Amino acid sequence: MALQPTLRPFIIAGNPDAPHTLDIFLDYVCPFSAKIALIIDSVLRPAFAPGGKYAGKVKVIFRQQVQPWHGSSTFVHEAGLAVARVAPDRFWDFSLALFEGQGEFFDIPTSNLTPTQIREKLADLAGTVIGPDKVAAVKDLLTNKTSPNGGVDVTNDLKYTSAYFLSLLLTNIETDAGNVAHIVKFSRQNSIHVSPTVLWDGLVASEISSSWGEKEWEEFLVNKILV
């Protein structure tokens, strides 16, 4: 599945040229997303890495799923985008740190904080992962400095992640009949509402659960990997 260049760090496992794709929609302040993120790190990344059982077969793309009923969801995903710009090689490490510390950004702990204070906390957390010398760059990307309603420097990236499905549907629309059928299925199924949601080669794999461990993932992969 396509990614704009600034989001290449969102390929968090496997070879970018792998024939199969797992798109995994996660919200940094969702406990179930945190659960599956740990499995991605301990089970999927080793399996898809060089020397792993499925090396070169599958890539995993982290798809940001902002859930607006969580007040800080937009802010945490902005922080992820900022780190992807400033220290792309540490994006997944920062994501894991966010998942592990997500409780600090839940609704009640952030209810009396201003957006600026939340972004400050996120930049400070980033500093523990990417180094204090890069905190200023992250804070700069998370600072409002355009029009009164223009967002921050990573707002357009955040909009891109939200518009992903529509853009994919409108790309390469004149294809052979099989691909057209695939696109139709894609557009019908993929109204992603909650996290985690997982797509295998562009279609929702509803059987995948955040409670899956190594055994369940192995059973899934052995039946899905065809090339």
N, C-alpha and C positions, 0 to 999 in steps of 0.2 A: 504494500500500500504506500501511496505517495507521502512524502514529507517535504516541507519547504526547507531550504538549507539551514536556517537558524535552528531548526528542530532536530537536526541529525543526532544530537545526544540522546534523543528519546528512543533510539534503537538501543535498548538496554541489555540485549543478549543476542548471541548468534551473529552470523555473517550478514551484512546488509544485502548481499546478493542471494541469500538463501531462497529457494523456491517457495517455501511455505511461510506464512505469516500469522503470528498470534498478536492481535490488537487487544490490549488489556486496558480497559477504562477504569481509572482509579481516582478517588478523591482523597486528598491528603488528610482530611478530617473525618474519614469514614473508617470505623473500626474493622469492618470486613475487608476493606481495601488494604489496611495495614496487615491483616492476616495473610492475604494472598501475596502481598509484597515480600514477606519473609520467605514464602515458598518459592517465589520467583528466584530469590537470591540463593537459597540453599539447594534447590532441586533443578530448576530450569536453566539457570545460567551455567552451571557445570555441565549439564547434559548437552548444551548447544555450543559450548566453548571448544576451541581446538583440543582434540584428543577425547572429547566427550562422545557418548554413544550416537548422538544426532548432530555432530559437528557438520556445519555446512548445509544442513537440511531445513532449519527453522530459525527465523529471527523473531524477536519479541519487541513490540513497539508499545511504549507507555503512552496512552492517550489520556490527556487530562480531562476529568469529568467534574466540572464546577457544579456543585449542588447548592443553589442559592438559598435553600432553607437553612443552611449552616452559614451564619453571618460572616465568618472569616474565610470561607472557601475561596472566594476570589483572591484574597490577599495571599493565601498560602500558595496558590498556583502561580500568581505573579512572581513570588519568590523563586519558585522552581524554574520559571522561564529566565529570571535574572541570572541565576547560577548557571544555567545552560549557556548563557552568553559569556559570562565572566570566566568560568572554569568548566568548560564542557566535559572534560574528562572526569569531573567529580560530581556530575549531575545525579547519577544514581546513588552515590554515597550520601549526598544531601537529601535525596528523596527518602532514603532509609532513615536518616536522622529525623526527618519530619514525621515519618510514620511512627517512629519510636517515641517521639515527644509530642504526638498530636494532641494529647490531653491539654496541653497548655493553650491550644488554639480552639478548643471546643467552645460552645456557645456561652456558657456561664463564665468561664475564666476570662473571656474577651469582652463580656457584656459592658464593662465600664471603661474599656480602652478606646481611644480614638483610632481611626485608620492609620494615622502616622505612628502611633505607639505600637500598633500591631506590626507594621512594617519594620520598625526599629528592632523589635524582638526577633523577627524573622531574619533580618540582616545579621544580627548578633549570632543567631544559631548557625547561619551560613559560615560565619567566621570560624566557628569551631571545626568546620569540615574543610573549607578551602583556604584557610589562613587569614589572620587578622589584616594582612596587607591588602586583601582584596575586598574587604567589607565596604570601603568607601565606594567602590565601583558598583557593588550591589545596591547600596543605598541610593546612589545616583539614578540607577535604572528604576527604582521604586518611588521616586520623588515626582510629585505633580509639578510640572513646570511649563506647560503649554497654555491652552485656553482654560477657562474656568471649569470646563466639562470635558477636557481632552484626554483624561487618563494619564498613564505613565508611559515610559519608553517601551515597555513590553506589552502594552494594551493591544496592539495590532496582532502580536503573536497569540495572545489569548483569544482574540476574535477569530483567528485562523483555526485554532483548535476547535472552536464551537461550530465553525462553518465547514468542517472537514467533510461530512457526508454529502452535503449539497454539492461541494466542489468536485468530489469524486464522481458523483452521478452525472455531472455535466461534462466530464472529461471523457474523451474517446467514446462518445455516444454512438458513432457509426462504426460498428464492429460486426463480427460474424454473429449468426443467430445464437450460438451458445453463450457468447459474452453478453449479448443483449439480455438473454434470460437471466444471467447472473446479476446484471445491473438491476433488473426489475426486482429480483428477490432482495437484493441489497437495499433498495429504496423502500421496499415494503416492510422489511423486518427491522431496520436499524434505527428506530427512534429510541436512542439510548436515553434512559431516564435515571437509572440508579447505578451505583457502583457496588461491587465490581461487575462489569459486564465484559465478556470475552468473545472475540470474533476469531474464527479459524478461516483463513483465506477469504475474508470479507463477509462471512455469514455468521450470525449469532450462534454460538455453541452453548445453548441454554443448560446443558448438562453439567458444565463446569461450575464448581462450587469453591468458595473460599475455604471450605473445610477439607479440600483435597490435599492429600499428602503424596509422597513419592509413588506409592502403589497405584493410586487412581490416575495420576498423570502418565505413568508408564503405560497403563492399559489404554488410555486415550491416544497417546502418541503412536503406539505400535499399530493401531488400526487406522490412523489418519495419514501417516507419512507414506506417500506413494512413490516419491522419487528421491 
